């Protein structure tokens, strides 16, 4: 940090000289930096001049001058670091500094964010700044034609989502692999592009510099998400559809500890002897006669698993006759994603929608592996410090906390612990009513869609009409969040809480005490709680927050297992007043869950690396499921 702090006065000194230049002279100076960088001069030596140029161009084109702490953050990002900057401290503007500097090398600089909207919004907002410096910017969007993608990657700077950039990497890998032209044509048809010759179809031009926005969400929460390009479908789809539907119909007949065992930590269902006997005894469609018993057992185990673990409006929604995943960490819809190992098909059968089939994989890569391929990886987020160990171990990047531009005056109110969820919801509604009567804006965070809508109903019954923000209203996310700081506004949100959009206080709200945030349950990672808390107290604004917990919260089940959880629930049902002395129990449970997720991600990375080694030894491309 000390090294980066030294850049701040030097950038200010260089900036004063640039203020005398005309717009044409400023652009000419920028082109001079580009020439020096592409002639081999190290980017470190150009940092002060580059940052001062961006700061001056931003002042002229956007009316925004980078704070000193943003200069500090930009320097840290350039030096292979993930910076933690509190919500509202201007990460979007901070990113322009290292992105411009990296673009000078002429190899392309990529910024990955969490959705198409944020990528397009930020690129459009910053386009005048970059244009003033002679720097081109492109945007990658889902459903974008291949030709437009290629143009976007040819720009000096490219904004897009991590998923889309990963899929583009795989498409290029498929189309340009060293194989017969006939196979290349086959993949070209499958991907909807033409094969005009070696290399002609590529859209990317190498993985040079990557800046990950909302780095904790992408690099940790989505780390294990496989990006898969499917090959042609397999056979026996009719038989599989019958088996999934049959299992969904009969699964309710199977009882835990009688027909099957359930591992609460690994969330695994395994049929016992009596369960297998029941499977054999139940009548089945004639199409299933061709299936071995071992496969039928697995269909039932999957059906039982999703029946007890996967819930509508919590883990997924049904939209236009399709199952769409709700990301457990961000609360956003996981467009294009499917659960593996038949879980997605079992849920489709459970909900009675058309069953889609797991197809063969033509190419696959995880988000984790994708970013490790970049020559230089950096990131920014409002919550990374608590995960610095994992980020260092997996991605070999340090985490630095950047101070706020103004001293934060956010105030924490005492945490309240209740015996049951019903008692907790009653207390939450009373707290919201109290703040609403003062005309203060209130933001209430929930873990799931169903809880957000249940709470909205409770508020409506007391005369408050809240605005609800969850995966059902994702298109309006930015608009809803941007208005959450207005007088008297009550917003109920799942844990995405509008990441990437500032909550600015309305007129007179500062004098009322600012935004009040209510946290209704701990999440599986402390980072998500901190993200929600960070919505109040933006850039020195006042704000308050309070956490409401209950002894039947899911985090205690996940952290301590069913036996201790049942004892806690029984104690909670007898309680008639808050049990605030037990609040430390929740954090302990949360830490256990965090450690478990960390171990799983490490194991996943290890196995992926081992798989790749084997494929390389066999002379195959580690990302393609066909010989290369």
N, C-alpha and C positions, 0 to 999 in steps of 0.2 A: 504493500500500500504506500509505503514511504517513497518508493521509486516512482509510482504514478502521481503522487501528490506534487512532485517536483515539476510536472508538466504544466500545472495550472497557471502559475505566474508567467511562464514562458509563452503559453498560448495567448494570454492577455496582452503581453508586450507585442507579439507579432500581429495581433488583431488590430491594434491602434494604427499600424502602418497601412493595413488593408482598407481602413475606413475612408481613406483619401482617394481610392481607386474608383474608376467608373465601372459599370457592370461589364463592359467589354474587356476592360483591363483585368477585372477579377477572373473572368472566364479564361483569359489568356494565361494568367498566372497558374490557374488550375491545369491547363493543358501542358504547361511547363513541368509541373509536378509529375504528370502522367509520363511524359517523355523520360524524365530522370528515373522513375520507377521501372519503366520497361527497358531502360538501358542498364539495369542491374543495381541501382542504388537501393540499399536496404530500406524497407518501409519504416523501420524504427527511426531512421534519421529524418524521415519526412513527416513524422507524426505531428510535430508542433505546427509546421506550416499547413498541413492538411486540416488539422482541427480548427485552426484560426480561420481558414477559408470557409469551412462549413459553418462556423459560428456567424461569420459576417453575412454569408449568403442566406442563412436562416433568418437573420434579423431583417434583411431586405425583402425576402420573398414571402416569409411566413409571419413576420412581426413577432417572432420568438427568438430570444437570445439564450443560448445554453447557459444554465447555471454552472458555477464552478464545480459543484458535485457531479454534474453531468459530464463535464470534461474529465473528472476523476474516474467516473464509471466507464466512459468511452476508452480511456487509456488502459484500464484494467481488462476490458473486453478484448482489446487488441493483443494484450499479453496473455492470451490463452486462459481466460478466467471466466467463471460464471459469477456475475455480480448480483447481489441481493439489494434491490432498491425498493423501498416501501411503496405500496400502492399510491398512485397519484403523483409520484416523483418524476414522471416524464421519461419512461423507458423508450417510448417511440421516438422521441427526439434524440435521446442519448445514442440510439442505434445508428443514427446518420453518421456519427463520427467514425467509428471503426469500419462501417460499411463502405464509406467513401474511400478511406485509406486503403482497405483491402482491394477495392476495385481498380486502384491505380496500376496494379500489377498486370492487369489485362487478362486474368485467368477466370474471372467471374467470381462474384461474391453473393452468397445465398443467405436469405433470412427465412427461417421456417417458423410459422406460427400455428395456432390451433385450429383455425377454420378459414374458409375462403373469404368470408366477409372481412375479417381483420386484415388479411393479406391485401385484398383489393382496396380497402379503406386507407390503410397506411401508405400503400404505394401511390395512390391518387393524391393524398394529402402532401406527400413529400416530393412529388414529381417536380414542382417549380423550383425547389431548392436544388435538386440534383441537376436539373436542366441548366440552371444558372452557372453551374460548374462544368458544363459540357459532358455530363455523366448520364448515360441512358439507364432506364429502369423498366423491367418487365414483370409481369404477374402471371403465375401459374394458377389456373382454376380447374376444378373438376369438370368433366365433359368438354374440355377445351380441345379443338382440333390439333393434330400432331404438328401441323405447320406453324400454328400460333405458339405452341410450346417451344418449338425450335427457335423462333424469333425472341421469345422471352429469355431463353437461356443464353442467347447471343448478346444480350444486353450486359452492360457493366455490372449491374446489380439486379438480382432476381428475388422477388418475394413470392412465397407460396406456402402450402402446408407440408408438413413432414411426410404425410402419406402420399401426396401426389408426387413429391420429389423421389420418394422411394419407388413408386410404381414406374416412374420414368427411367430410373436406373435399371430396373428389371427388364423393361421393354427393350431398352438399348442392348442389354446383355443378351436377350433372346435373339434379337434381329441381327446382331453382328457377331454371333458366335462362329467359330471356325467349323462349319459343317456344310453339307451339301446344299446347293441352292434350292433344291426341291423342298427340303425341310425348312429352309428359311422362308420360302414362299408360304408354306403351311402356317408357320407362326405369324407371318405378315397378315394372312387372311384372318387368322384368329383374333389378332389385335386391331384389325381394321385399318392397316396401313399397307402400302405397296413396297415391295422390295426392288429397288432400282439399281442395286449394286452395293458392294461392300462399303459400309460406313454411311451411306446416303440417308438411312432412316434414323440415325441417332439424333436425339434432341439435346442431350446434355453434352458439355464439353469439358468434363473433368470435375472432380470434387476438391476444390481448393480451400475456400474459407466458408464456414458455416456459423451463423449466429442464430441460436435457438431462443425464440421468444417464449415466455412461460416455460422456462427450461425444466422446472421440476415436473410439470404436467407431462411434457413430452419425453424427457430423458428418464423419468422414473415411472410415472403412472402408466405410460404407454410403451414402456421399454420392451415388454415381451410380446407386444402385438405383432403377429406375423402379417406381412404384406404378401399376398399370394395372387399370382396370375394363374388362372386355372387352364388346364388343357381340356381336351374333349371329354364329355361326360362318360362315366363308366356304364356297365350294363346292369341288368336286374333292378332297374329303378321301380318297376311295378311291385316286385316282391318286397323291396325295402319300404315302400310307402305303406303297404299293407301291414308290415311288421311294426312300423312306428305307430300307426293308427291303433292297431290292436293293443300294443303295450300301453298306450295312453288311456285306453278304455279300461284295462284290467288292473292298472297299477294301484288303484285305491284299495284293492283287496289284500295287498301285502302290508304287513304290520311289522314295525321295528321291534327287534329283539325276539320276534317269533319267526318271521320269514326272512329277515335280512339284518345285517349289522351295519351300523353307520359310524364312520370315523369322523368326528366333529372337526378335528384339526385339518385333516386332508380333504374333508368333504367328499368321502368316498362311500358308495353303497356296494355291498357284496351280499348276494343271496346265500342263505344257509341251506342245509339239507331240506328242511320243510318248505322253504321258498322254491327250491328247484322242483320238488315234488308237486307243488301247486302249479308251477309253470307247465309241467308235463300233463297235468290233469285238465287244465282249462281248454275249452274248444278254441280252435284256431282257423283262420281262413285257409282254404286249400292251397293258395299260392305259397304259404309258409312251409309246406311239406318239404320243399327243396332246401330249406335252411337247416344247418346243423344245430343241435340243442345248445351248444356253447354260444352261438350267435344270438339265439332267442333269449338266453339268460341275460346277455348284454343289453338287448333292447329293453328288457324289463328293468334292469338296473338303471339305465339312463332315464327311463320314464319316472321311476321312483325318485331319482335324484332331482330332476327338474320340478317334480311335483312338490317337493319339500323345500327346495332352495330358490327357485326362480319364480318371481312374482310379477304379474302384469302391473304396469305403472310404477314399478320399482326398479326392476332389472331390464325391462323392455317395454315397448309400446307396440300396438298393432296399428299400422298405418297403410291404408290402401291395400288391405289384404296381405300385408307382409309384416314379418317380425323385424323390428329395428331395435338394436341394442341401445340401452342407456348406459353410458360409461359410468362405472361406479365411483370414480374419483372426480370427474368434472361435471357430472350431471347432464352432459350434452349427448345428443344422439350420435351413435357411432356409425355414421353413414358408410354403407358398403362392407361393414364388418360382420363376421359370423363366428359364433362359437364353434370350436373344433370338436372332434371325437364324437360326432353325432348329437351333441347337446342341442345345437340349433334346430335340427330336424325333429328332435323330441319335443321341443317347445312348440314348433309349428303344429305338430300332431296334437299337443295339449290344447292349443287355441283353436284347432279346427280350420286352419288356413292351409293353402296349397303347400305341400311339402317339396322343398327344393333339395337338391342333392349335392353332397360333398363331391366335387369333381377332382380328377387327378390334378396334381400341381405341376405346372410347367416351370415355374420359377418362384422363389420365395426368399424373403429377407426380413429380419426383424428391425424395428426402429433402432434398437440398440446397436446392432451391427452396422446399419446404414450410416449412422453418424460417426462411428469409429473409423470409417473409411476416409473421412475428410482429412486433408493435410493439417488443417487448423480448425479446432472446435472451440467455440465460446458460447456463452449464454447469458440471459438476464431473466430475472423473475422477482416477485415480491417475497418469495418464501423458498430459500435454499439452504440457509445456514444449518438447519436441523438435519439435513441430508448430506452435509459436506463429506462425511466419511465414504458414503456410497458413491458419490459423484467422483471423488478422487480415485477410489479403487477401480471403478468400472471404466470411467472415461478419461482418467488421468488429467483432470482439470481441478484447479483450486477454486474455492468459493471465497469471495470477498464481500463484506457488508459495507455498503456505501452510506455515509451519513446523509441525513435528510437536509434539504435546503433550508428549512426552518425547523426549530425545535418542535418535536411532536407534543401535543397536549391532550392526547387521547387518554381517557380515564376509564379504568376497569372497575365495575361495580361488583360486589361480592357474588360469587358463584352460589347457586341454590340447587340443592339435591332433594328430590322428592321420591317417595316410595313407589309411585306408579306413574305411567305415562299420562293417565287421565288427570292426576293432580298437577303434573308438569304443564300440560296444555292449558289448564285453567289459569295457572300462574302466568304463563306467557301472554295469554289474552289480557289479563289484568294489567300486566306491565305495558303492553302495547296501548291499551286504553288510556293509561295514566299519561304516557308520553304524547299520545294523540290529542288529548285534551289541552296539552300545552302548545299544540300546533307544531310540534317537532316532527321531522320526517323519521320514519322507523323502517329499518331493513331487518327482516327475520329470515334466518337461514335454516333450511331443513335438509335432511339427507336424501329424501326420496320424493318422487312425484306425488305418490298417494298421500304422504304426510303434508306436503305443501298444500294440497287441495283440501285435506281435512281441516287444516288450520284456517284456511281461507273461509271455510264454511262456519267455523266457530266465531271468527271475527265478524262475519256478515250477520250472524245471529245477534251480535252485540251492537250492531249499527255501524260497523266499519266496513267499507267496501274496498278491500285491498287489491292491488295489482299483483297478479301471480306470474312468476317467471320460472318456467321449468322446461323440460324437453318438448312439451307440447306447444310452446310459444317461442321456439328458438329463433324464428325469423325476426321477431320483434325485440330480441334480447338487448341490443345496444340502445334502442330507443327507450325501453323500459328502465334500464339501469341509469341512463343519463338523466332521467327525471326523478330518480329515487331520492334526491336531496331537496326537493321542493317542500314548502310548508304543508304540513298536514298529510303528506303522502305516506301510505303504508304499503310496503312491498314485501311479498313473501316469495323467497327464491330458493331453489335447490342450490347445492354447493358450488355450482358454476359461478353464481353471483356476478355475472357479467364481466368476467376477466377480460381485460383489454380496453374497457370503457370506464372513464372517470365518472365519479359521482360528485358533481359540483353543487355546492349549497346554493339554495335560492335566496332571494332577498329577505333579510332579517333573520335567517335561520341561524347564523353564527351567534347572534345575540341570545337566541333561545337555548343555546348549548350544542348546536350542531346535530349531526346525524346520530341516531341511537341504533345500535346493532344488537340484535338478540340472537344468540346461538342456542339452538334447541337440542343439540345432541353432538357428542364428539364423533369425529370421522375416523376412518382407519389410519389416517396420517395426520399428525399435528400440523403439517404444512397447510392442509385444507382449512383447518380451523383458523390459522393465522391469516390466511387469505381473506376469509370472511371478516375477521376482526379488522383487518387493514382497510376495509371500505370506509371506516370513519376516521376522522383525524387526518384528512388529506392535506398535504403541504402546509402544516401548521394550523389547520382548521381545528376547532374544538370538536369533541365527540365522546360518546360513552358506549360501552358494551357490557353485556352481562350474559353468562352462560347458565342455562337451565338443564339439569340432568335428572335422570330417573333410574331406579334400580332395575328396571326391566329393559334398559337400553341394550341394543344389539352388541355394542362394543364390549360389554362385560361378558357376554356369551362367547364372543370371538376370542377374548383375551384369557378367560379362565376356564372355559369349557362348560358343559351342561350341568355337572353336579354342583359346582360352586354357584353357578348362575341361578339354579333352581332355589338354592338356599337364600340367595340375595333377593330373588323375587318374592319368596315367602315372607322374608323380613319386611320388604317394602309394602306388601299388602296389609301388614299390621300397623304400619307407621301412620300417625295422624298429624305429624308436623315435619318440617324439613330436616333432613339428615346431613347437614352441611359438613360434618366432621368426616364424612366418607368420600369427599371429593377427590382425595389423593388416589383412591382405588381406581378411578376412571383413567387417570393418566397412566397408571401402572399397566392397566389392561391395554391401553392404546400403544404403549411402548412394546409390549409383547407382540401385538399384531404387526407393528412396524418392523420388528426384527424378523418375524416370520416371512413377511413379504420380501425383505432384503435377501434372506437366505434363498428363497425360491428364485429370485432374479439372478443371483450368483450361480446357482446350479444350472439354470436355463442357459446362461452365457457359456458355462463350461461345456455343456453337452453340445451346444451349437458349434463351438470351436472344434470339438472332437469330431463332429460330423463332417465339418468342412475339411479337416485334415485327411480324413479317409477318402473323401471324394477327390481331393487334389492328388493323393497318392495313386488313385485309380485313373488319373488323367482326365477327370471330369471337372467342369465348372462348379464350384461349391454353391452357387446360387441357382443353378438350373437342375431340374430333375430329369434331364436327358443327357446323354453323353455329349461332351463338348469337343 
